[in-house]
Amino acid sequence: MENYYYEKLTKEQRIFYQDLCEGLRHRADKVPAPPGLKRNAFLTAIDAVLLDHPEFWYVDLHRRRISTNGTRDTLVVRYHDDETTVRRKQQTIDRFTDRVVKAMRRDHCDSVYKKCLWLHNMMVRHCTYDHDAVGHSEEKYAAYSMEGFFLAHRAVCSGIAMAYRYLCGNVGVDAVVVEGYALEPGKKDYGGHAWDLIRCGDTCAQIDVTWDMELSKGKPHIRFDYFLLPDIEMMRDHQYVGYPMCRRGGYSYFEKVSGIVPDNGDPSAYFRTAVQQAVMDHKENSAAVYFKMANKHFTREQVSELVSAQFRSLITGTYTLYSSYNDAQSVFYFRAELAPGSRFQAVKGKKADAH
């Protein structure tokens, strides 16, 4: 899937695609299309280059000036920066990427899952969604390419997806930037969106770093609501067509950590075990549970009451229960924070600490 969009082009489009890549590498001012290539096919080939090659971050392929002589179109290329500035910025990107690769090797990221998880967590913690750039692609163009992530640590979904695709390519993970529509967590209307598709063994999985980044903002924990999901789950709030099928393959975060509440009737037993484990593993004065419901048979209020009851049974004193929900994905996060003088009760022979 290295050049996924190239493979979807016709022979004539591929010729122009290759010519455009070569021209951009040498800062060509104009790149003509083969004679007879229709305008829509011409534009599709440009999009394919943009999506397959995030390393062309310095090229303005969004504002397109096209000249024609009646038989063929020619792209008049615009560059955001002069050659010296591009070289300087690329050196910064290369140094960042080199540090990432070395850190992942040091952390023994030897599988697709571990590599994707490491990159996901790093990007969630080191980047902010650039709300100010939304709808302002001309003046805030960097946020729409991987430049935003690498040089400013601020980007919109396309820049975040491009950066993730670029880093995946540098650590041996096969990735594709996906374009479609999505429902932002907590919102009611769909909007244009970009994320990534990852090759995982004999199947693929979807990952939306942007939405996990937004859900994690200002929180002491990282969210994985959109980490390596199959289509059946991703399509709950994402719309897309024409991409490789993503079957359920046990790659999602919740499948890996046994964080899916089974569809077997009463979930109380699962919640009891999960809360007990959270209390046993608690850090300082708080304990948290994070899970996904296999079905939507229970309302948010019912789930909250069941989990709250388990925390109440294991806490002596006063506490605050913080909660966060992703209704579309049926994901729940609860964190109990103890007040001074309160304590978690001992579970399964482990002595609880007083606070």
VENPENOR-V123598 format. One record per helix or strand of 3 or more residues. SS is the DSSP state (alpha for helix, beta for strand). FROM is the first residue (numbers start at 0). LEN is the number of residues. Records with the same first field share a line. If there is no record, write none. Layout:
SS->FROM-LEN / FROM-LEN
This chain:
alpha->5-3 / 10-15 / 38-14 / 53-3 / 82-24 / 111-15 / 130-3 / 140-4 / 145-7 / 156-14 / 208-8 / 230-4 / 252-4 / 267-13 / 299-13
beta->29-3 / 58-10 / 72-7 / 174-9 / 189-11 / 202-5 / 285-8 / 318-8 / 330-8
